[in-house]
């Protein structure tokens, strides 16, 4: 049974930093993409960043580019999201996700709350 478990969320002031972690179990994702998505209250879930398994290429939403950094540790089957210069509009539930053989996000974590106060 595949499980993705996020940690590292919390309350931070604007301009602060947080580091999210997502540990996967039940399957090795080193060859596949893993990513982060977020959903703010009353809004649809949106893509934040992902990192490919094939070559480690990283992709970011324009809204977080230059502030967030995604990375992975394949030995630990874990993906991270370093979030710097946080803004109140970054407040959301952040969820980790992973793909399989096709570039489709089939595996999801429960999410971790990130709240940025102004």
C-alpha positions in Angstrom: 0.0 0.0 0.0 1.5 3.3 -1.1 1.5 6.1 1.4 2.7 9.7 1.2 3.1 11.5 4.5 3.7 15.2 4.6 5.3 17.1 7.5 6.7 20.5 8.2 3.6 22.8 7.8 2.8 25.4 10.4 2.2 29.1 11.1 4.9 31.6 9.9 5.0 35.3 9.5 5.2 36.9 6.1 8.8 36.8 4.8 9.6 33.7 6.8 10.5 30.2 5.6 9.2 26.6 6.0 10.5 23.3 4.7 8.0 20.7 3.8 8.8 17.0 3.6 7.0 14.1 2.0 8.0 10.6 2.8 6.8 7.8 0.5 6.4 4.2 1.4 5.1 1.1 -0.3 6.7 1.9 -3.6 10.0 3.4 -4.9 9.4 6.7 -6.8 13.0 7.4 -7.7 12.2 6.9 -11.4 9.0 9.0 -11.3 8.0 12.5 -10.9 6.9 13.8 -7.5 5.4 17.1 -6.8 3.6 19.6 -4.5 0.2 21.0 -5.0 -1.8 23.4 -2.8 -5.4 24.3 -2.1 -6.5 27.5 -0.5 -10.0 27.9 1.1 -12.6 28.4 -1.6 -10.1 27.8 -4.4 -9.2 24.9 -6.6 -6.1 22.9 -6.1 -3.2 24.3 -8.0 0.2 23.0 -9.1 3.2 24.4 -7.1 6.3 22.4 -8.2 7.4 19.0 -9.3 10.7 17.2 -9.9 11.2 14.5 -12.5 12.6 11.2 -11.7 14.5 10.7 -15.0 16.8 13.7 -14.7 15.8 15.6 -11.6 14.5 18.5 -13.7 12.3 20.9 -11.6 9.3 22.9 -12.6 7.5 25.7 -10.7 4.4 27.7 -10.9 5.1 31.3 -11.7 3.7 32.4 -8.4 6.4 30.6 -6.5 9.3 30.7 -8.9 12.4 32.2 -7.2 11.0 31.6 -3.7 10.4 27.9 -3.5 12.8 25.0 -4.2 11.8 21.4 -4.7 14.3 18.6 -4.1 14.4 14.9 -3.6 16.4 12.3 -1.8 15.8 9.0 -3.6 17.6 7.0 -1.0 15.0 8.1 1.5 12.1 8.1 -1.1 11.4 11.6 0.1 10.7 14.9 -1.6 11.1 18.4 -0.1 9.8 21.8 -0.6 11.8 24.7 0.7 9.6 27.8 0.9 11.3 31.2 1.4 9.9 34.7 1.4 6.5 33.4 2.2 3.5 35.6 1.5 0.0 35.5 3.0 -1.3 34.3 -0.3 0.8 31.2 0.1 -1.6 30.1 2.8 -3.1 26.7 1.8 -3.1 23.0 2.4 0.0 21.6 0.7 -0.2 18.1 -0.6 2.5 15.9 -1.9 1.8 13.7 -5.0 3.6 11.1 -7.0 3.3 9.6 -10.5 3.6 6.2 -11.9 4.8 5.0 -15.3 2.6 7.7 -17.0 3.0 11.3 -16.0 -0.2 11.2 -14.0 -0.5 12.0 -10.3 -2.1 8.9 -9.0 -0.8 8.9 -5.4 -1.6 11.7 -2.9 -0.8 12.6 0.7 -3.3 13.9 3.2 -1.8 17.4 3.1 -0.2 19.8 5.6 -1.5 23.2 6.5 0.7 26.2 5.8 -0.5 29.5 7.2 1.3 32.8 6.6 0.3 35.8 8.7 0.7 39.3 7.6 
